[in-house]
């Protein structure tokens, strides 16, 4: 029979403030670090970090929500439809988030969806940048969408990007 007198009198000192960061309010940096390191191979872990981002309000941050979309769109998971659903909940997506979903569609062999996302980008008045057009033009090439490719090329000329 064991009694409490058998326990050590002094417990080893620990830094409890950093022992378990997931139980306290994580920072944006912590969530981004988790998404960029641990969520690339585990869909289960990705869903846990997604829930944490929602619970803490970090999903409102475009870098966090965009990185979540990027992780779900990872071809390793074959989960593009879910990535598109998450994208639909991003409040006022900016060019960063749009570029991620366009690239994710292309990487998952869905070039027509990439073109469709670019269309949504123009409707949302998110200004494309130098990272948008190469992916978009490649999507047009893969989809054999010559007319859309010509329109995208005209946007490049007009934007001066």
Secondary structure by P-SEA (a helix, b strand, c coil): cccccccccccccccccccccccccccaaaaaaaaaccccccaaaaaaaaaaaaaacccccaaaaaaaaaaaaccccccaaaaaaaaaacccccaaaaaaaaaaaaaaccaaaaaaaaaaaaaacccccccccaaaaaaaaaacaaaaaaaaaaaaaaacc
